[in-house]
Amino acid sequence: MTDERTRRRWISFGETIALAALIVSAVGVWIAYESSKNDGPTRIVEQKSAVPLALRGTVNGDGRTLTIMPADPSHALESLKVTLKGASAIEIGGDGKLSASDVEAALKGHEKEAKDVSHNVPVRIDARYVESGADRRGGGSYTLRYKWEGGGLFGGRSLRLLGLSR
């Protein structure tokens, strides 16, 4: 008879523990429900990170102009400022067309360089552009390649642009 009573005590003790666990669990669910009810819906917004400005140059008109444009089509140029080392800045509009005559004027003193040979000059390009509807500024250091042509007995020398590189 004592074994049966002991067994019944253990059953009622187990039932008490199970009932306490059920109450604690219900209180935890109620607290979680109340706290999530006040937060409102969770909004997930995808934000595009800004893409750094990278520029490329395309030679036009047999080297008479160099069109500078963003490598990423999501960028739209507003203006460019090209500063050659040791020279004044050349302001360029949103079309990005750099004229060989402007570079030639900025390179005063370089006319004695060998002709028909490629030369390099470091340039600093500062740009204003639009990306995803926001105005941004960017730029960097590039190398402008050019060569001198012509000359001779009566002809003047002229500058031809060859390209732009990082």
Secondary structure as GFF3:
##gff-version 3
##sequence-region A 1 166
A	DSSP	alpha_helix	2	39	.	.	.	ID=ss1
A	DSSP	beta_strand	55	60	.	.	.	ID=ss2
A	DSSP	three_ten_helix	61	63	.	.	.	ID=ss3
A	DSSP	beta_strand	65	70	.	.	.	ID=ss4
A	DSSP	beta_strand	75	84	.	.	.	ID=ss5
A	DSSP	beta_strand	89	92	.	.	.	ID=ss6
A	DSSP	beta_strand	97	99	.	.	.	ID=ss7
A	DSSP	alpha_helix	100	106	.	.	.	ID=ss8
A	DSSP	beta_strand	119	131	.	.	.	ID=ss9
A	DSSP	beta_strand	134	150	.	.	.	ID=ss10
A	DSSP	beta_strand	157	165	.	.	.	ID=ss11
###
